Amino acid sequence: MSHLSAKRVIHISALLLCTSDVYAGQWFMQIDNDAAFGDDGNYSSGLTIGWENTPAPTLNKAPGFMRRQSLFSFTQTETEQTWGLKLTQQMWTPAEIAIEAPQPYDRPFAGYLAVESHTAAYSSSLAQKNWLSLGVVGPASGTQEVQEVVHEIIGSSSPLGWHNQIENQLTVQLGYEVETLLFRQDFASGSQWELSGFSHSQLGNFRSETDLGLTLRWGTNLPNSFGRLSSHSGQYGNLSATTESGSFFLYSRAYIGYRFNDLTLQGSLPYDSYVELENKQAALVVGVIWAHPGWSVAWSFNTYTREYQSDPGRHHGYGSLIFSWGM
């Protein structure tokens, strides 16, 4: 497989995203980077460009393939339903990117490029989402070129070990998440606070895992924005469509889980690697979102436990910045 595969994924995703021109909805861009934690290695950076349709009582006007995908979720009455598409590129690196030789006890270089579709059903106390993605891990993802160009522009260390990265592999993923309200109460100045529980699982040759967690939120317009947060990478609900004026909320999400496989660690390499997957996982996210009818901005700090057993660090982190704008 060559870099042509990455171009095909981009072309397919662009064609899918162009269908959004006939629907009202929200575009968003998410930028992840570990510089927010002064961290090096593991999940290094990511870029997501996506679109989500304005919620409606049914998916009757959605494309046929999205209506079929919604069948992956359980039937839920009195909901707002929506669907969306996104293109994501992510990269993982060892702690020392300026070493040209293989590093058999450190995380290998790995890149990921995928196009993904999702459907969602929201109410003020229950939300369901599912995802279906097609992607590629390896040189065809184009992450090597991205990191080399960015590091040249900002004057950072040149990454020299990408020729040792995880080799090309097509990926198929299916994900599902459900979140239910446990408690909500009015607070001062028209705000509320709430506690909810969620479960997130994904299955595929890229990564298979299942997680259980809690979400704590405080702010305004909480019933109308319930379930828009997610543990799924690059997922961002259409918050602009849920508010008639400015609203905000602070939040924290924490979960524990079990990871069964991870292609960024266990994929084929041109050298012998002694890195072993750490199955038990945990993560904590703290963030804030400010939403208006036409746009929103979100910022979060994300920390997670080690993903492979020989990692000398107990946890790692990255920051996420998200901008959205209505059509």
Backbone torsions as a table, in degrees:
resi	resn	phi	psi	omega
1	MET	NA	139.1	-177.7
2	SER	-114.0	-175.1	177.5
3	HIS	-65.1	-12.3	176.3
4	LEU	-59.9	-30.7	179.4
5	SER	-62.4	-42.3	178.2
6	ALA	-62.3	-40.7	179.2
7	LYS	-63.3	-37.9	179.0
8	ARG	-65.0	-41.6	177.7
9	VAL	-60.7	-42.6	179.8
10	ILE	-63.6	-43.3	-179.4
11	HIS	-64.0	-42.9	179.7
12	ILE	-64.1	-45.2	-179.0
13	SER	-64.7	-39.2	178.8
14	ALA	-62.9	-39.9	178.2
15	LEU	-63.5	-41.8	179.1
16	LEU	-66.2	-44.8	-178.3
17	LEU	-64.7	-29.0	179.5
18	CYS	-65.0	-22.6	178.0
19	THR	-65.1	-19.1	-179.9
20	SER	-68.2	-13.4	-178.6
21	ASP	-62.4	-24.0	-177.9
22	VAL	-97.8	5.0	179.8
23	TYR	-125.8	148.0	172.3
24	ALA	-79.2	143.2	-179.2
25	GLY	178.3	-157.2	-174.2
26	GLN	-131.9	130.5	168.2
27	TRP	-92.2	150.5	174.4
28	PHE	-149.1	155.2	175.8
29	MET	-130.6	128.8	178.8
30	GLN	-117.7	131.9	178.8
31	ILE	-121.0	121.1	176.4
32	ASP	-109.1	142.0	174.6
33	ASN	-158.9	139.0	-178.9
34	ASP	-79.8	-3.3	178.3
35	ALA	-62.4	-24.2	179.2
36	ALA	-61.9	-25.0	178.7
37	PHE	-105.6	1.7	-174.5
38	GLY	62.3	27.7	-175.3
39	ASP	-96.2	153.5	174.5
40	ASP	-132.1	135.8	178.2
41	GLY	92.8	172.3	-173.7
42	ASN	62.1	-140.4	179.8
43	TYR	-68.1	113.1	-171.9
44	SER	-93.1	-48.7	-178.5
45	SER	-165.2	164.2	178.5
46	GLY	-159.3	154.3	177.8
47	LEU	-137.3	126.9	178.4
48	THR	-126.1	132.4	172.3
49	ILE	-121.6	122.5	-174.3
50	GLY	-144.3	173.7	-178.9
51	TRP	-145.7	140.4	175.0
52	GLU	-134.1	136.4	-178.9
53	ASN	-68.6	153.6	174.3
54	THR	-65.3	130.3	-179.0
55	PRO	-55.3	144.2	179.7
56	ALA	-142.8	164.2	-178.6
57	PRO	-60.8	-29.9	-179.9
58	THR	-139.6	174.0	175.0
59	LEU	-102.7	23.1	-175.3
60	ASN	-59.8	-31.0	-178.4
61	LYS	-93.5	0.0	179.0
62	ALA	-77.5	157.0	175.3
63	PRO	-56.2	153.3	-175.7
64	GLY	-57.7	-39.9	-177.4
65	PHE	-67.4	-27.4	177.2
66	MET	-74.8	-36.5	176.9
67	ARG	-64.4	-37.3	177.5
68	ARG	-69.3	-37.6	179.5
69	GLN	-64.8	-32.5	-179.3
70	SER	-62.2	-17.6	179.3
71	LEU	-69.2	-12.6	175.2
72	PHE	-70.0	-14.9	177.8
73	SER	-101.5	157.4	177.9
74	PHE	-73.7	152.8	178.9
75	THR	-63.0	133.0	-177.9
76	GLN	-138.4	126.1	-176.8
77	THR	-93.3	160.8	177.2
78	GLU	51.1	59.2	-178.3
79	THR	-127.2	165.1	164.4
80	GLU	-101.3	129.3	-175.9
81	GLN	-115.7	149.3	-178.6
82	THR	-153.2	171.8	178.7
83	TRP	-149.1	161.3	-177.5
84	GLY	-162.3	172.2	-178.0
85	LEU	-138.7	152.6	178.4
86	LYS	-156.7	158.7	174.7
87	LEU	-122.3	127.3	-175.7
88	THR	-128.1	136.8	170.7
89	GLN	-127.5	129.0	-178.4
90	GLN	-134.8	156.2	178.1
91	MET	-141.2	148.9	176.1
92	TRP	-127.5	141.8	-177.7
93	THR	-140.8	159.9	170.6
94	PRO	-70.3	171.4	-177.8
95	ALA	-65.5	-34.7	-179.0
96	GLU	-109.1	100.5	-176.4
97	ILE	-85.3	-11.8	-177.0
98	ALA	-90.2	6.8	177.0
99	ILE	-93.0	125.3	-176.6
100	GLU	-82.1	-30.5	-178.0
101	ALA	-75.1	156.6	176.3
102	PRO	-59.3	148.5	178.3
103	GLN	-121.3	84.9	-168.8
104	PRO	-65.6	-18.3	-179.5
105	TYR	-104.8	2.8	178.0
106	ASP	-113.0	162.2	177.3
107	ARG	-57.8	136.2	177.7
108	PRO	-77.5	162.4	169.4
109	PHE	-64.0	138.8	178.5
110	ALA	-153.6	138.4	176.5
111	GLY	-125.3	150.6	-176.2
112	TYR	-140.6	132.4	176.1
113	LEU	-133.3	127.8	-176.4
114	ALA	-148.9	149.6	170.2
115	VAL	-111.0	139.1	-169.9
116	GLU	-141.4	144.3	173.6
117	SER	-118.9	151.6	177.8
118	HIS	-146.2	156.3	168.8
119	THR	-127.7	155.0	-177.7
120	ALA	-146.8	150.5	174.6
121	ALA	-130.4	122.4	-175.2
122	TYR	-118.7	141.5	163.9
123	SER	-136.9	-178.0	-177.8
124	SER	-75.2	-7.7	-177.6
125	SER	-138.7	-4.5	-179.3
126	LEU	-148.3	134.6	179.1
127	ALA	-138.7	141.6	175.0
128	GLN	-131.1	142.6	176.4
129	LYS	-141.7	147.6	172.7
130	ASN	-138.7	156.1	-175.4
131	TRP	-136.9	147.4	173.4
132	LEU	-136.1	124.7	-175.3
133	SER	-133.9	151.4	174.8
134	LEU	-128.4	128.2	-175.9
135	GLY	-153.0	-167.8	179.6
136	VAL	-147.3	138.3	171.4
137	VAL	-109.1	138.5	177.5
138	GLY	124.4	-170.0	-179.4
139	PRO	-54.6	-29.9	-179.3
140	ALA	-66.5	-14.0	178.7
141	SER	-72.9	-20.1	178.4
142	GLY	78.5	8.5	-176.8
143	THR	-71.4	-30.1	178.1
144	GLN	-58.7	-48.2	-178.9
145	GLU	-62.9	-39.1	-179.9
146	VAL	-63.1	-48.7	-178.4
147	GLN	-65.4	-38.5	179.9
148	GLU	-63.4	-42.7	-179.5
149	VAL	-67.8	-46.8	-178.1
150	VAL	-62.2	-44.8	-178.6
151	HIS	-67.2	-30.8	175.8
152	GLU	-68.4	-38.8	-179.0
153	ILE	-68.0	-43.2	-175.6
154	ILE	-89.8	-2.7	178.1
155	GLY	74.2	26.3	178.6
156	SER	-88.1	174.9	-178.6
157	SER	-58.6	138.4	178.4
158	SER	-75.5	128.5	177.3
159	PRO	-75.8	121.2	-173.2
160	LEU	-110.2	-4.1	-172.8
161	GLY	-107.2	14.2	-176.2
162	TRP	-66.2	-19.3	176.8
163	HIS	-70.0	-8.8	176.7
164	ASN	-102.4	16.2	-173.8
165	GLN	-74.4	166.9	173.8
166	ILE	-55.0	134.9	-175.2
167	GLU	-78.0	164.9	-174.6
168	ASN	-58.2	133.5	177.5
169	GLN	-154.4	124.4	174.1
170	LEU	-69.6	146.8	-178.4
171	THR	-129.1	147.3	173.7
172	VAL	-133.9	129.7	-176.3
173	GLN	-132.4	143.7	172.5
174	LEU	-129.0	129.3	-178.2
175	GLY	-129.5	156.1	179.4
176	TYR	-149.0	140.0	177.4
177	GLU	-141.8	139.4	175.4
178	VAL	-131.9	139.6	179.5
179	GLU	-134.9	134.7	-178.4
180	THR	-129.7	141.0	-178.7
181	LEU	-72.7	133.9	174.9
182	LEU	-102.3	-35.9	-176.8
183	PHE	-163.8	138.8	173.4
184	ARG	-142.9	137.7	-177.5
185	GLN	-145.6	143.9	176.1
186	ASP	-66.0	147.5	179.8
187	PHE	-128.4	-166.6	-175.9
188	ALA	-72.1	152.6	172.3
189	SER	56.4	39.8	175.7
190	GLY	76.4	10.2	179.2
191	SER	-94.9	170.0	175.3
192	GLN	-135.8	164.8	167.7
193	TRP	-133.1	152.1	-176.1
194	GLU	-150.0	158.6	175.4
195	LEU	-129.1	132.5	179.3
196	SER	-136.5	159.2	176.0
197	GLY	-114.8	148.4	-178.7
198	PHE	-142.5	159.4	173.7
199	SER	-133.4	131.6	179.8
200	HIS	-129.8	131.4	178.6
201	SER	-139.2	147.4	172.0
202	GLN	-141.0	148.8	-176.2
203	LEU	-134.1	130.0	178.2
204	GLY	167.5	176.0	-178.4
205	ASN	-81.8	-10.4	173.4
206	PHE	-77.0	-52.1	-179.9
207	ARG	-161.1	131.4	174.9
208	SER	-121.6	129.7	-177.6
209	GLU	-163.2	163.5	173.6
210	THR	-140.2	138.5	-174.0
211	ASP	-133.7	151.3	172.6
212	LEU	-128.7	137.3	-177.5
213	GLY	-159.4	-178.1	179.9
214	LEU	-127.5	147.2	175.3
215	THR	-122.7	129.6	174.9
216	LEU	-115.2	125.4	180.0
217	ARG	-129.3	147.2	170.9
218	TRP	-139.7	132.1	179.4
219	GLY	162.3	-153.5	-178.4
220	THR	-112.9	156.9	175.6
221	ASN	62.8	29.2	-175.7
222	LEU	-63.2	-41.8	-179.9
223	PRO	-59.2	-38.0	-176.6
224	ASN	-78.0	-17.9	-179.3
225	SER	-109.5	13.3	-177.1
226	PHE	-63.3	137.1	174.9
227	GLY	84.9	-1.4	-177.8
228	ARG	-76.3	-21.8	173.9
229	LEU	-75.2	157.9	-177.6
230	SER	-157.3	152.1	172.1
231	SER	-87.7	-3.7	-179.6
232	HIS	-80.6	127.9	-174.9
233	SER	-58.9	129.9	176.2
234	GLY	76.0	12.0	178.4
235	GLN	-91.7	129.0	-179.7
236	TYR	-143.3	113.6	-178.2
237	GLY	-71.2	159.6	-177.9
238	ASN	-78.7	84.8	-177.7
239	LEU	-75.4	-28.9	-179.4
240	SER	-62.7	-31.1	-178.5
241	ALA	-77.1	-10.2	-175.6
242	THR	-100.2	-2.9	-176.0
243	THR	-127.2	138.4	177.9
244	GLU	-92.2	-15.1	175.8
245	SER	-147.7	-174.5	-177.9
246	GLY	-61.8	138.2	176.3
247	SER	-143.5	162.7	179.3
248	PHE	-152.2	160.8	166.7
249	PHE	-157.3	147.8	171.1
250	LEU	-98.6	147.0	-177.7
251	TYR	-149.7	160.9	172.2
252	SER	-143.0	134.3	177.3
253	ARG	-126.5	134.4	178.8
254	ALA	-134.7	141.6	178.5
255	TYR	-150.3	159.6	170.2
256	ILE	-123.8	152.6	-177.2
257	GLY	-163.7	-176.3	-179.1
258	TYR	-133.0	126.8	-179.0
259	ARG	-106.8	128.4	-175.1
260	PHE	-93.8	-34.6	179.9
261	ASN	-155.3	156.8	-178.0
262	ASP	-153.4	108.3	-175.2
263	LEU	-67.4	-24.7	179.0
264	THR	-70.2	-14.5	176.4
265	LEU	-111.0	-32.5	-170.0
266	GLN	-109.0	4.9	178.6
267	GLY	-71.9	169.9	-178.8
268	SER	-67.4	138.4	-179.4
269	LEU	-130.8	155.7	178.5
270	PRO	-81.8	13.6	178.1
271	TYR	-148.6	168.6	178.6
272	ASP	-81.9	120.2	179.7
273	SER	-107.3	139.4	179.2
274	TYR	-109.5	16.7	178.4
275	VAL	-77.6	131.0	179.0
276	GLU	-117.9	137.1	-178.3
277	LEU	-62.5	135.5	169.6
278	GLU	-91.9	112.3	-173.5
279	ASN	-72.3	-40.5	-176.9
280	LYS	-78.5	129.2	-174.7
281	GLN	-130.8	153.3	173.9
282	ALA	-151.9	153.0	-179.4
283	ALA	-153.1	156.4	177.4
284	LEU	-138.4	133.3	179.3
285	VAL	-126.5	133.9	174.8
286	VAL	-128.0	129.9	-176.1
287	GLY	-157.3	177.2	178.2
288	VAL	-141.6	143.8	178.0
289	ILE	-132.1	132.4	176.5
290	TRP	-119.5	117.7	-173.4
291	ALA	-121.2	141.4	173.3
292	HIS	-128.9	165.6	-178.4
293	PRO	-56.0	-29.7	-177.3
294	GLY	-107.2	-9.9	-176.7
295	TRP	-162.3	166.5	174.3
296	SER	-154.0	160.3	175.6
297	VAL	-138.6	141.5	-177.3
298	ALA	-137.4	145.2	176.9
299	TRP	-139.1	137.2	178.9
300	SER	-146.0	151.3	169.7
301	PHE	-106.1	129.9	-175.3
302	ASN	-123.4	123.0	177.0
303	THR	-125.3	144.1	-176.0
304	TYR	-144.0	155.2	-179.3
305	THR	-77.3	168.3	-177.2
306	ARG	-56.3	146.2	-176.8
307	GLU	-106.3	-10.1	174.7
308	TYR	-139.3	152.0	-166.8
309	GLN	-68.1	-31.1	-177.6
310	SER	-88.4	6.7	178.3
311	ASP	-66.6	122.3	179.9
312	PRO	-72.0	-18.9	178.5
313	GLY	-88.5	140.6	-179.5
314	ARG	-79.8	-26.5	178.8
315	HIS	-154.2	164.1	179.6
316	HIS	-139.6	170.6	-178.9
317	GLY	-156.7	167.9	176.2
318	TYR	-156.4	160.1	175.7
319	GLY	-105.9	150.6	177.6
320	SER	-126.1	131.8	175.6
321	LEU	-121.6	128.5	-176.3
322	ILE	-128.9	132.2	172.8
323	PHE	-118.0	139.3	174.4
324	SER	-132.4	153.9	177.3
325	TRP	-148.7	142.8	-177.8
326	GLY	-81.8	159.9	179.4
327	MET	-98.4	NA	NA
